[in-house]
Amino acid sequence: MQPRSILITGASSGIGRALALVYARQGISLSLIGRDRERLDAAAAAARARGAEVSLGQLDVRDQDGMAQWIEAADTRRPFDLVIANAGITTGLAPGDLAEDPRAVRAIIGINLIGVLNTVEPLITPMCARGSGQIAFIGSIAGVRGLPYAPSYCATKAAVHVYSESLRGRIEARGVRVSLIIPGFVKTPLNDRIDAMKPLEMTGREAAVLIQRGLERGKAVIAFPRSLYLLARLSRILPVRFVDKVMAHFKVNIPKTQERIR
Ligand SMILES: NC(=O)c1ccc[n+]([C@@H]2O[C@H](COP(=O)([O-])OP(=O)(O)OC[C@H]3O[C@@H](n4cnc5c(N)ncnc54)[C@H](OP(=O)(O)O)[C@@H]3O)[C@@H](O)[C@H]2O)c1
């Protein structure tokens, strides 16, 4: 499917911005959501230069009413045929830390999980009524198995994975595709903050091209790099304490987010 009206959250940076640019061309309408006005304007300018029509929503994905109003109005003007719930943050632990800051944990749940719901919920019923459309979720390989360096990040991504599976089972019979994207390491500002080994890291554009291709094929799961994803899947069936021991060997430092609950 070649979408013509696309909503992307977190389009001011990283994977979201790269996605906006791979889709941007004549005849495509992009609705881009983020908080930082300057970065949003820069992404919009780059997309318009490729011929796309762009509208911007300077919104916090945690704002349920603001998101619903903006998305419903945009969907009425030009019905979305693809939504990509991408906006997200990370938080984690430094070596020696035992527990995450509870306010940071609630902030990441607000953005990475509630923010995803605020993005897709307004479109489920209208897309099902039209009998067409595609809903895409950005998960993470970190959501396949809990990692000791980022408990709440892994938990939000695992929740998104399971939510998308449930939704797929419920609405695909109504003609609406649901796709879960499971990236490994992608070079973005989010990922740059993490101090760790990053095997098979790719650029935002490389990731965006793989995502676009997978979505156009209507794939249920778009996971890359394949070998890292299969390793993560394998870690789920190996004895848990063995996997815990292996994970404990890696030195990983993930700064805690400065985001706090609002
Ligand atoms: N990079 C990786 O290695 C990797 C791997 C797996 C999964 N992911 C996932 O990919 C997604 C994008 O991450 P990225 O690496 O591209 O990070 P990024 O470059 O930091 O971009 C994050 C985007 O999310 C937006 N955002 C964050 N909080 C928001 C909020 N409360 N309301 C609205 N927008 C918000 C940011 O907008 P503002 O700057 O305007 O706030 C920004 O556009 C995330 O869900 C992340 O978990 C990334």
The ligand as a Gaussian input file, in Angstrom:
#p B3LYP/6-31G(d) Opt

LIG

0 1
 N       17.403000       5.083000      18.303000
 C       17.337000       3.810000      18.619000
 O       18.355000       3.100000      18.718000
 C       15.985000       3.181000      18.864000
 C       15.911000       1.777000      18.929000
 C       14.678000       1.174000      19.139000
 C       13.540000       1.956000      19.262000
 N       13.643000       3.312000      19.216000
 C       12.420000       4.100000      19.362000
 O       12.262000       4.956000      18.251000
 C       11.471000       6.074000      18.632000
 C       12.159000       7.355000      18.161000
 O       13.380000       7.463000      18.862000
 P       14.657000       8.220000      18.263000
 O       15.807000       7.330000      18.504000
 O       14.368000       8.707000      16.921000
 O       14.771000       9.409000      19.321000
 P       14.958000      10.990000      19.193000
 O       15.864000      11.338000      18.070000
 O       15.286000      11.465000      20.562000
 O       13.487000      11.474000      18.789000
 C       12.429000      11.345000      19.685000
 C       11.241000      12.079000      19.119000
 O       10.137000      11.892000      20.039000
 C        9.593000      13.159000      20.325000
 N        9.028000      13.202000      21.667000
 C        9.598000      12.807000      22.828000
 N        8.768000      13.047000      23.852000
 C        7.654000      13.604000      23.323000
 C        6.432000      14.068000      23.867000
 N        6.183000      14.022000      25.190000
 N        5.504000      14.581000      23.027000
 C        5.743000      14.663000      21.689000
 N        6.871000      14.233000      21.115000
 C        7.813000      13.713000      21.933000
 C       10.738000      14.134000      20.193000
 O       10.196000      15.406000      19.939000
 P       10.710000      16.748000      20.703000
 O       12.183000      16.781000      20.555000
 O       10.036000      17.806000      19.925000
 O       10.258000      16.610000      22.098000
 C       11.475000      13.575000      18.998000
 O       10.893000      14.035000      17.802000
 C       11.289000       5.986000      20.136000
 O       10.028000       5.440000      20.426000
 C       12.395000       5.026000      20.552000
 O       12.076000       4.355000      21.743000
 C       14.827000       3.953000      19.011000

